Amino acid sequence: MKRITMVIAGLGGRGHDIYGNYAMEHPDEVEIAAVADPRPERLELAQREWNIPAERCFATAEELFAQPQLADAAVIATQDRQHVAHAEAALKAGYHLLLGNL
């Protein structure tokens, strides 16, 4: 099975706790390539836990999706009201999508 690379926009309960922890528990299946979150402490945590380089930690999903495609898939785990805009940006950048709705 091919390991999937993904970026995560939003490092709250869905992005960090669900999808991020899954990646940590299944490193043979998923690798996190980049993250975005407006809270510096969440970006620092992701850097430490998932060994994300600082240049792949973004303050906004918009900044993340303005980069050349960094992974196979994007997890959109931002606030629900932001999902459409972030999903459109991720699709335009070439990502497969996983929307983190509950």
C-alpha positions in Angstrom: 0.0 0.0 0.0 1.3 3.5 -0.9 1.7 5.9 1.9 -0.4 9.0 1.5 1.0 12.4 2.1 -1.3 15.1 3.4 -1.5 18.7 4.6 -3.8 19.7 7.4 -5.6 23.1 7.5 -6.9 23.6 11.0 -5.2 22.0 14.0 -8.1 21.8 16.5 -10.1 18.7 17.6 -10.6 17.4 14.0 -7.3 18.3 12.4 -4.9 17.6 15.2 -6.7 15.2 17.5 -8.4 13.0 14.9 -6.4 13.1 11.6 -3.1 14.1 13.1 -3.2 11.4 15.7 -4.2 8.9 13.1 -1.1 9.8 11.1 1.0 9.4 14.2 -0.5 6.0 15.0 -0.2 4.8 11.3 3.1 6.2 9.9 3.2 3.5 7.3 -0.1 4.8 5.9 0.0 8.6 6.3 2.7 11.3 6.4 1.9 14.9 7.3 3.7 17.3 4.9 2.5 20.7 6.0 0.0 22.4 8.3 -1.9 25.7 8.7 -3.4 27.2 11.8 -3.6 30.9 13.0 -2.5 29.9 16.5 1.3 29.8 16.8 1.2 27.4 19.7 -0.7 24.8 17.5 1.9 25.2 14.8 4.8 24.7 17.2 3.0 21.6 18.6 2.7 20.2 15.1 6.3 20.9 14.4 7.4 19.0 17.4 5.0 16.1 17.2 5.1 15.5 13.4 8.5 16.8 12.6 7.2 19.5 10.2 9.8 22.0 9.0 9.1 25.6 10.0 8.8 26.6 6.3 5.9 24.2 6.0 3.9 25.7 8.9 1.5 28.4 7.7 -0.6 30.9 9.7 -3.6 30.5 7.3 -5.1 27.9 4.9 -4.9 30.6 2.2 -1.1 30.7 2.6 -0.8 27.0 2.6 -2.9 26.5 -0.6 -1.0 29.4 -2.4 2.1 27.2 -2.3 2.9 24.6 -5.0 1.2 21.3 -4.1 3.0 19.8 -1.1 1.2 16.5 -0.7 -1.4 14.1 -2.2 -4.3 15.2 -0.1 -5.6 18.0 2.0 -7.6 17.7 5.2 -9.8 20.8 5.6 -10.4 21.0 9.4 -10.9 24.7 9.7 -14.2 26.3 10.9 -17.2 24.9 9.1 -18.0 28.3 7.6 -14.6 28.4 6.0 -14.8 24.9 4.4 -16.1 25.9 0.9 -13.4 28.6 0.3 -10.6 26.4 1.6 -11.8 23.3 -0.3 -12.0 25.4 -3.5 -8.4 26.6 -2.9 -7.2 23.1 -2.2 -8.8 21.7 -5.3 -7.4 24.5 -7.4 -3.9 23.6 -6.0 -4.4 20.0 -7.1 -5.2 18.2 -3.8 -7.6 15.4 -3.2 -9.8 16.4 -0.3 -11.0 15.2 3.1 -13.4 17.6 4.8 -13.3 17.3 8.6 -17.0 17.6 9.4 -18.5 16.0 12.4 
